[in-house]
Amino acid sequence: MKRAMTKNKEASSDPQSATASRPRVGYMLRMYPRFTQTFVVNEILELERQGVDVRILSLRKPTDGRFHESLSRVRAQAEYLPEFLVEARSKILNAHWQQFRSRKRQYLRAATETYRHAGADSTDFQQAAMALRWAKKNKLKHVHVHFGTHEATVAYLAHLMGGLSYSLTLHAFDIFRSNVDRPLLARKINASQFIVTVSEYNRAFMLENLPGVDPDKIRVNYNGIDLESFAVGDAPRRPYSVLGVGRLIEKKGYIDLVRAMARLRDMNLPVSCTIVGDGPQTAMLQGEIDRLKLTDSVTLAGARSQDFVREALQQAACFVLPCVHAADGNVDALPTVLLEAMASGCPCVSTRVSGVPEIIEHDSSGMLVEPSDDAALADAMAAILSDADTATAFSDAGRRRAELVFDIRNNVGRMKSWFAEVIAHHKSRTRKDGRRKAAPDTLPVTNAVECAR
């Protein structure tokens, strides 16, 4: 008896045994890592911290050339699929032959879906069989996918071809842009176990604009942030300093911030502004800065590290993100940097678009103005920069709201519970002899819509 107890104790302390007992989830991404997608890395890090064994598959190799420090803390090592047949001809053809031989009807259904619709292409179909092989090799019961474009199409085709269980997180450009194949996106959602989107605004838009979508599939879960990493600093903030952070693209609305800075100058306020980020609008924005003679007060700082942004958020007197609806329909859904700014106690100004009013409560935890209104933007910035009591109130309320609604531990914990539900359902449909029963396409959803409040 004593020997048996000793053996059990040794087994429980064995690292391999501990790893085997952890829940395992696959993450399939179009490109990993990406400099601008810190929220994906943060989610994986928190899942690992909460005991999930994450396996990562990327459809493409990274091209950014620069990465945030937090990436080094991810334990999972990414695997990469070949994009072209010439890269691994024998492996790809063998994976397809195995799928065709074992599930001919399902394989042909996936092939038909690929070539019938413009939203899927031959690379998606090619990678679907390889994704199934990867999932089998890693003994995965479920795979999660960020974004609803090609990576979601690969998961969808792998589901049709070989029964892959998957879920999605949908964000912004994969929902709102005018070139989104909405009937195909609805089919991807309906074939999933569930999909997560990052705001109630997103959910309402999908229910209205995706034909035939199953409303019970769509759950709301806000992006979360590490409240210890983004915290209120001890040093006083620099008076009349404004900070903007994000890609220099149309939907961020930085042209309105530049024009608002000209208005603040004309009010004789000694305001300086730093915009961190790069993108296709860099030259246009610099041209506007030059035209308005703002080169002494507005700086385009380029892309910077998370550490730089973290320190800047603790020092700035005001954070501004003037989001707008882009010409192609794209719009920010739930900008993570706003959550980071609020958690850092930096008083925020943004606009009434998409999910932003779900972040900032106007005149309580920050200020909201109408999009593309640089005069209103300037007035809101002036109200914060010129009134210490207002700035302090927004700083304190913003931090409290971040703690209440956007704590990554709670929001990722919710994701973990959803994954566990899917995995448990899969196990419940396994015969005693180890063979799977014919499983339904999706998991019955008992609590379809959840939102952190």
C-alpha positions as CSV (number, residue, x, y, z in Angstrom):
1,M,0.0,0.0,0.0
2,K,2.8,2.3,1.0
3,R,4.6,1.5,-2.3
4,A,1.5,2.3,-4.3
5,M,1.1,5.7,-2.6
6,T,4.7,6.5,-3.3
7,K,4.3,5.6,-6.9
8,N,1.2,7.8,-7.2
9,K,3.0,10.7,-5.6
10,E,5.9,10.3,-8.1
11,A,3.4,10.2,-11.0
12,S,1.7,13.3,-9.9
13,S,5.0,15.2,-9.7
14,D,6.1,14.0,-13.2
15,P,6.1,17.0,-15.6
16,Q,5.0,14.9,-18.5
17,S,2.1,13.5,-16.5
18,A,1.1,17.0,-15.5
19,T,1.3,18.2,-19.1
20,A,-0.9,15.3,-20.3
21,S,-3.6,16.2,-17.8
22,R,-3.9,19.8,-18.9
23,P,-6.7,20.7,-21.3
24,R,-5.3,21.1,-24.9
25,V,-6.6,23.6,-27.5
26,G,-5.2,24.4,-30.9
27,Y,-4.9,28.0,-32.1
28,M,-4.9,28.4,-35.9
29,L,-3.8,31.8,-37.2
30,R,-3.3,33.2,-40.6
31,M,0.1,34.6,-39.6
32,Y,1.9,34.2,-36.3
33,P,3.3,36.2,-34.7
34,R,2.2,39.7,-35.9
35,F,3.4,42.9,-34.4
36,T,0.0,44.5,-34.5
37,Q,-1.9,41.6,-32.9
38,T,-0.8,41.7,-29.3
39,F,-4.2,40.6,-28.2
40,V,-3.7,37.2,-29.7
41,V,-0.4,36.8,-27.8
42,N,-1.9,38.1,-24.6
43,E,-4.8,35.6,-24.9
44,I,-2.5,32.6,-25.5
45,L,-0.2,33.7,-22.6
46,E,-3.2,33.9,-20.2
47,L,-4.6,30.5,-21.3
48,E,-1.2,29.0,-20.6
49,R,-1.1,30.7,-17.2
50,Q,-4.5,29.2,-16.5
51,G,-3.2,25.7,-17.3
52,V,-4.2,25.2,-20.9
53,D,-1.8,23.4,-23.2
54,V,-2.0,25.5,-26.4
55,R,-0.7,24.3,-29.7
56,I,-0.2,26.9,-32.5
57,L,-0.5,26.5,-36.2
58,S,0.2,29.4,-38.6
59,L,-0.9,29.3,-42.3
60,R,1.9,31.7,-43.2
61,K,5.4,32.6,-41.9
62,P,5.7,36.0,-40.2
63,T,6.9,38.9,-42.4
64,D,6.8,41.8,-39.8
65,G,10.5,41.5,-38.9
66,R,9.9,42.9,-35.4
67,F,8.1,41.4,-32.4
68,H,7.0,42.4,-28.9
69,E,8.9,41.2,-25.8
70,S,5.8,39.3,-24.6
71,L,6.2,36.8,-27.4
72,S,9.2,35.3,-25.7
73,R,7.0,34.2,-22.7
74,V,4.7,32.1,-24.9
75,R,5.6,28.4,-24.2
76,A,3.9,27.0,-27.3
77,Q,6.1,26.7,-30.4
78,A,4.3,27.6,-33.6
79,E,4.2,25.2,-36.6
80,Y,3.8,26.4,-40.1
81,L,1.9,25.0,-43.0
82,P,3.3,25.0,-46.6
83,E,1.5,27.6,-48.7
84,F,2.4,26.2,-52.1
85,L,2.3,22.7,-53.5
86,V,5.9,22.8,-54.6
87,E,7.0,23.4,-50.9
88,A,5.9,19.9,-49.7
89,R,4.3,18.1,-52.6
90,S,4.4,14.6,-51.2
91,K,3.1,15.6,-47.8
92,I,0.3,17.6,-49.2
93,L,-0.8,15.0,-51.7
94,N,-0.6,12.3,-49.1
95,A,-2.7,14.2,-46.6
96,H,-5.4,14.8,-49.3
97,W,-5.3,11.1,-50.4
98,Q,-5.8,9.9,-46.9
99,Q,-8.8,12.2,-46.4
100,F,-10.3,11.2,-49.8
101,R,-9.8,7.5,-49.1
102,S,-11.3,7.7,-45.5
103,R,-14.1,10.2,-46.1
104,K,-14.8,10.4,-49.8
105,R,-18.2,12.1,-49.6
106,Q,-17.1,14.7,-47.1
107,Y,-13.9,15.4,-49.1
108,L,-15.9,16.0,-52.3
109,R,-18.3,18.2,-50.3
110,A,-15.3,20.4,-49.2
111,A,-13.9,20.4,-52.8
112,T,-17.3,21.5,-54.1
113,E,-17.6,24.3,-51.5
114,T,-14.1,25.5,-52.4
115,Y,-14.6,25.8,-56.2
116,R,-18.2,27.1,-56.0
117,H,-17.4,30.2,-54.0
118,A,-15.0,33.0,-54.6
119,G,-14.4,33.4,-50.9
120,A,-12.4,30.1,-50.8
121,D,-9.4,29.3,-53.0
122,S,-7.2,26.3,-53.8
123,T,-4.6,27.2,-51.1
124,D,-7.4,27.1,-48.5
125,F,-8.4,23.7,-49.7
126,Q,-4.8,22.5,-49.8
127,Q,-4.1,23.7,-46.3
128,A,-7.4,22.2,-44.9
129,A,-6.1,18.6,-45.3
130,M,-2.8,19.6,-43.7
131,A,-4.6,21.3,-40.8
132,L,-6.5,18.1,-40.2
133,R,-3.2,16.2,-40.1
134,W,-1.7,18.7,-37.7
135,A,-4.8,18.4,-35.4
136,K,-4.6,14.6,-35.4
137,K,-0.8,14.7,-34.7
138,N,-1.3,17.0,-31.7
139,K,-4.3,15.0,-30.5
140,L,-6.5,18.1,-30.6
141,K,-10.3,17.8,-29.9
142,H,-10.8,21.5,-30.7
143,V,-9.2,24.4,-32.6
144,H,-9.8,28.1,-32.2
145,V,-9.3,30.6,-35.0
146,H,-8.8,34.4,-34.8
147,F,-10.4,36.3,-37.7
148,G,-13.0,35.2,-40.2
149,T,-11.0,35.4,-43.5
150,H,-8.7,32.7,-45.0
151,E,-7.9,31.1,-41.6
152,A,-11.6,30.6,-40.9
153,T,-12.1,29.2,-44.4
154,V,-9.4,26.6,-43.8
155,A,-11.0,25.6,-40.6
156,Y,-14.5,25.5,-42.3
157,L,-13.2,23.3,-45.1
158,A,-11.3,21.0,-42.6
159,H,-14.7,20.7,-40.8
160,L,-16.5,19.7,-44.0
161,M,-13.6,17.4,-45.1
162,G,-12.8,15.7,-41.8
163,G,-15.0,16.9,-39.0
164,L,-12.7,19.4,-37.4
165,S,-14.2,21.0,-34.3
166,Y,-13.5,24.7,-34.4
167,S,-14.6,28.1,-33.0
168,L,-13.8,31.6,-34.2
169,T,-13.1,35.1,-32.8
170,L,-14.3,37.7,-35.2
171,H,-13.0,41.3,-34.9
172,A,-13.6,44.1,-37.3
173,F,-12.3,44.1,-40.9
174,D,-13.5,40.4,-41.2
175,I,-17.0,41.6,-40.5
176,F,-17.5,45.1,-41.7
177,R,-15.6,45.6,-44.9
178,S,-17.7,45.8,-48.0
179,N,-15.8,43.0,-49.7
180,V,-16.6,40.4,-47.1
181,D,-18.4,37.4,-48.5
182,R,-21.3,37.5,-46.0
183,P,-23.1,34.3,-47.1
184,L,-19.9,32.4,-46.8
185,L,-19.1,34.0,-43.4
186,A,-22.5,32.9,-42.2
187,R,-21.8,29.3,-43.2
188,K,-18.4,29.4,-41.4
189,I,-20.2,30.6,-38.3
190,N,-23.0,28.0,-38.5
191,A,-20.5,25.2,-38.9
192,S,-18.5,26.2,-35.9
193,Q,-19.1,25.1,-32.3
194,F,-19.5,28.8,-31.4
195,I,-18.0,32.2,-32.4
196,V,-16.8,35.0,-30.2
197,T,-17.0,38.6,-31.1
198,V,-15.6,41.5,-29.1
199,S,-18.6,43.8,-28.7
200,E,-22.4,43.8,-28.6
201,Y,-22.2,46.2,-31.6
202,N,-20.5,43.5,-33.6
203,R,-23.1,40.9,-32.7
204,A,-26.0,43.2,-33.7
205,F,-24.3,43.9,-37.0
206,M,-23.9,40.3,-37.8
207,L,-27.4,39.4,-36.9
208,E,-28.7,42.1,-39.3
209,N,-26.2,41.6,-42.1
210,L,-25.3,37.9,-42.4
211,P,-28.1,36.0,-44.2
212,G,-29.1,32.8,-42.5
213,V,-26.7,33.1,-39.5
214,D,-27.6,31.1,-36.4
215,P,-27.9,33.7,-33.6
216,D,-27.3,31.0,-31.0
217,K,-23.7,30.6,-32.3
218,I,-22.6,34.2,-31.5
219,R,-21.2,35.0,-28.1
220,V,-19.8,38.3,-26.9
221,N,-16.6,38.4,-24.9
222,Y,-14.6,41.6,-24.6
223,N,-10.8,41.7,-25.2
224,G,-9.0,41.6,-21.9
225,I,-5.7,43.2,-20.8
226,D,-3.1,42.5,-18.1
227,L,-4.0,45.0,-15.4
228,E,-0.6,44.5,-13.8
229,S,1.3,45.2,-16.9
230,F,-0.8,48.3,-17.7
231,A,-1.1,50.3,-14.4
232,V,-1.2,53.8,-13.1
233,G,2.3,55.3,-12.8
234,D,3.7,57.1,-9.8
235,A,5.2,60.1,-11.5
236,P,3.1,63.2,-12.4
237,R,1.8,63.4,-16.0
238,R,3.3,65.8,-18.5
239,P,1.0,68.9,-18.7
240,Y,-0.7,69.4,-22.1
241,S,0.7,66.2,-23.6
242,V,-1.5,64.1,-26.0
243,L,-0.8,60.6,-27.1
244,G,-2.2,58.5,-29.9
245,V,-1.3,54.8,-30.6
246,G,-2.3,52.6,-33.5
247,R,-1.8,51.8,-37.2
248,L,-1.9,54.8,-39.4
249,I,-4.9,53.8,-41.4
250,E,-8.2,55.5,-42.3
251,K,-10.4,53.9,-39.6
252,K,-8.2,55.3,-36.8
253,G,-9.1,58.8,-37.8
254,Y,-5.7,60.4,-37.0
255,I,-6.3,63.1,-39.6
256,D,-9.0,64.5,-37.2
257,L,-6.4,64.4,-34.4
258,V,-3.9,66.4,-36.4
259,R,-6.6,69.0,-37.3
260,A,-7.8,69.2,-33.7
261,M,-4.2,70.0,-32.7
262,A,-4.3,73.0,-35.1
263,R,-7.5,74.2,-33.3
264,L,-5.9,73.8,-29.9
265,R,-2.9,75.8,-31.1
266,D,-5.4,78.5,-32.2
267,M,-6.8,78.5,-28.6
268,N,-3.3,79.3,-27.4
269,L,-3.0,76.0,-25.6
270,P,0.6,74.8,-25.5
271,V,-0.3,71.2,-26.5
272,S,2.2,68.6,-27.8
273,C,1.1,65.4,-29.5
274,T,2.9,62.1,-30.2
275,I,1.3,59.5,-32.5
276,V,2.9,56.1,-32.2
277,G,2.5,53.6,-35.1
278,D,3.1,53.3,-38.8
279,G,1.0,52.5,-41.8
280,P,-0.2,53.6,-45.3
281,Q,-1.3,57.0,-44.1
282,T,2.1,58.1,-42.8
283,A,2.9,60.3,-45.7
284,M,-0.6,61.9,-45.9
285,L,-0.6,62.7,-42.2
286,Q,2.9,64.2,-42.3
287,G,1.8,66.3,-45.2
288,E,-1.2,67.6,-43.2
289,I,1.1,68.3,-40.2
290,D,3.4,70.3,-42.6
291,R,0.4,72.1,-44.2
292,L,-1.0,73.2,-40.8
293,K,2.5,74.2,-39.6
294,L,2.4,71.7,-36.7
295,T,5.9,70.3,-37.0
296,D,6.9,71.7,-33.6
297,S,3.9,70.2,-31.8
298,V,2.9,66.9,-33.6
299,T,5.3,64.0,-33.9
300,L,4.8,60.8,-35.9
301,A,7.0,58.5,-33.8
302,G,6.7,55.3,-35.9
303,A,6.1,51.8,-34.5
304,R,7.4,51.3,-31.0
305,S,7.6,48.5,-28.4
306,Q,5.0,47.6,-25.8
307,D,7.4,48.9,-23.1
308,F,7.5,52.3,-24.9
309,V,3.7,52.5,-25.2
310,R,3.3,51.4,-21.6
311,E,5.5,54.2,-20.3
312,A,4.0,56.7,-22.7
313,L,0.5,55.9,-21.3
314,Q,1.7,56.6,-17.8
315,Q,3.1,59.9,-18.8
316,A,0.6,61.5,-21.2
317,A,-2.1,63.9,-20.0
318,C,-4.6,62.7,-22.5
319,F,-5.0,59.7,-24.8
320,V,-7.0,60.2,-28.1
321,L,-8.3,57.7,-30.6
322,P,-10.7,59.4,-33.0
323,C,-12.1,56.3,-34.8
324,V,-14.2,56.7,-38.0
325,H,-16.0,54.5,-40.5
326,A,-13.6,53.9,-43.4
327,A,-14.7,54.2,-47.0
328,D,-14.6,50.4,-47.4
329,G,-16.9,50.0,-44.4
330,N,-14.1,49.0,-42.0
331,V,-14.3,50.3,-38.4
332,D,-12.5,49.6,-35.2
333,A,-14.6,47.1,-33.1
334,L,-13.1,47.3,-29.6
335,P,-9.7,49.0,-29.7
336,T,-7.4,47.3,-27.3
337,V,-5.2,50.4,-26.9
338,L,-8.2,52.2,-25.3
339,L,-8.4,49.5,-22.7
340,E,-4.7,49.9,-22.1
341,A,-5.0,53.6,-21.8
342,M,-7.8,53.4,-19.3
343,A,-6.0,50.8,-17.2
344,S,-3.0,53.1,-17.1
345,G,-5.2,55.9,-15.8
346,C,-4.7,58.1,-18.9
347,P,-7.8,60.2,-19.5
348,C,-9.3,59.2,-22.8
349,V,-11.1,60.8,-25.7
350,S,-12.6,58.8,-28.5
351,T,-15.7,58.7,-30.8
352,R,-19.2,57.2,-30.9
353,V,-18.5,54.4,-33.3
354,S,-18.9,50.6,-33.1
355,G,-18.0,49.2,-29.7
356,V,-16.2,52.2,-28.4
357,P,-19.2,53.4,-26.3
358,E,-19.0,49.9,-24.6
359,I,-15.5,50.9,-23.4
360,I,-15.9,54.5,-22.5
361,E,-18.9,55.8,-20.6
362,H,-19.2,59.4,-21.8
363,D,-18.5,62.0,-19.2
364,S,-17.8,59.3,-16.6
365,S,-14.8,57.2,-17.6
366,G,-13.8,59.5,-20.5
367,M,-15.3,61.6,-23.3
368,L,-16.9,60.6,-26.6
369,V,-17.5,62.9,-29.6
370,E,-19.0,62.3,-33.0
371,P,-16.7,60.8,-35.6
372,S,-15.0,63.1,-38.1
373,D,-15.7,66.2,-36.0
374,D,-12.3,67.7,-35.3
375,A,-13.8,70.8,-33.6
376,A,-15.6,68.6,-31.0
377,L,-12.5,66.5,-30.6
378,A,-10.4,69.7,-29.8
379,D,-13.0,70.9,-27.3
380,A,-13.0,67.5,-25.5
381,M,-9.2,67.4,-25.4
382,A,-9.2,71.0,-24.0
383,A,-11.7,70.1,-21.3
384,I,-9.3,67.4,-20.0
385,L,-6.0,69.2,-20.5
386,S,-7.2,72.5,-18.9
387,D,-9.0,71.0,-15.9
388,A,-7.1,68.9,-13.4
389,D,-10.2,67.8,-11.5
390,T,-11.8,66.5,-14.7
391,A,-8.6,64.7,-15.7
392,T,-8.3,63.0,-12.3
393,A,-12.0,61.9,-12.3
394,F,-11.6,60.3,-15.8
395,S,-8.3,58.7,-14.8
396,D,-9.8,57.1,-11.7
397,A,-13.0,56.0,-13.4
398,G,-11.2,54.6,-16.4
399,R,-9.0,52.4,-14.2
400,R,-12.0,51.2,-12.3
401,R,-13.9,50.3,-15.5
402,A,-10.8,48.4,-16.8
403,E,-10.7,46.4,-13.6
404,L,-14.4,45.7,-13.7
405,V,-14.9,44.8,-17.4
406,F,-11.6,44.2,-19.1
407,D,-9.5,42.1,-16.8
408,I,-7.9,39.5,-19.0
409,R,-8.0,36.8,-16.3
410,N,-11.8,36.9,-16.3
411,N,-12.3,37.2,-20.0
412,V,-9.8,34.5,-21.0
413,G,-11.2,32.4,-18.1
414,R,-14.5,32.6,-19.9
415,M,-12.9,31.4,-23.1
416,K,-11.3,28.5,-21.2
417,S,-14.6,27.4,-19.9
418,W,-16.2,27.4,-23.4
419,F,-13.3,25.3,-24.7
420,A,-13.7,22.9,-21.8
421,E,-17.4,22.6,-22.7
422,V,-16.6,21.6,-26.3
423,I,-13.9,19.1,-25.3
424,A,-16.2,17.5,-22.6
425,H,-18.9,17.2,-25.3
426,H,-16.5,15.5,-27.6
427,K,-15.4,13.0,-24.9
428,S,-19.0,12.3,-24.0
429,R,-19.6,11.1,-27.6
430,T,-16.7,8.6,-27.5
431,R,-17.6,4.9,-27.3
432,K,-16.2,2.8,-24.5
433,D,-14.0,1.0,-27.1
434,G,-12.4,4.4,-28.0
435,R,-14.1,4.9,-31.4
436,R,-16.0,8.1,-32.0
437,K,-19.6,8.1,-32.7
438,A,-20.9,10.0,-35.6
439,A,-20.9,13.5,-34.1
440,P,-23.3,16.3,-35.0
441,D,-21.9,19.3,-36.8
442,T,-21.9,21.5,-33.7
443,L,-22.2,21.6,-30.0
444,P,-25.6,22.3,-28.5
445,V,-25.3,25.8,-27.0
446,T,-26.9,26.3,-23.6
447,N,-25.7,29.8,-23.0
448,A,-25.3,31.3,-26.4
449,V,-24.7,35.0,-25.6
450,E,-22.5,36.1,-22.7
451,C,-21.0,39.5,-22.2
452,A,-18.7,40.8,-19.4
453,R,-20.6,43.6,-17.7
